[in-house]
Amino acid sequence: MPVPEAFSKLVDTTVAQTAKFYEQVRQDGSEQIARFSGRAASWADQAGAATAEFTEDAATKAAAVSRTAADRVAAATSGLAENVGERIIRVGEKLTRRD
């Protein structure tokens, strides 16, 4: 039984339109993926920059705290050394007076 020409044209047109639609969807999908990949790379760069900045800030703050602690220890040690020296002198003076 022969297929009517109108039906054959309908099938051919449907196949062609479906192929065209599929190709458009594929191209749009590829473009979306490329755009998203670009955005993801940009986000990764921003995250890397923020992490580097945070790490640098943390290192700077840690160095400042370390310097402050070293200064305080040096001051305390100096104060103790001065006190010990004065006490030794006083002990020496007392021992000299007793003689």
Sequence and secondary structure as in RCSB ss.txt:
>XXXX:A:sequence
MPVPEAFSKLVDTTVAQTAKFYEQVRQDGSEQIARFSGRAASWADQAGAATAEFTEDAATKAAAVSRTAADRVAA
ATSGLAENVGERIIRVGEKLTRRD
>XXXX:A:secstr
    HHHHHHHHHHHHHHHHHHHHHHHHHHHHHHHHHHHHHHHHHHHHHHHHHHHHHHHHHHHHHHHHHHHHHHH
HHHHHHHHHHHHHHHHHHHHHHH 
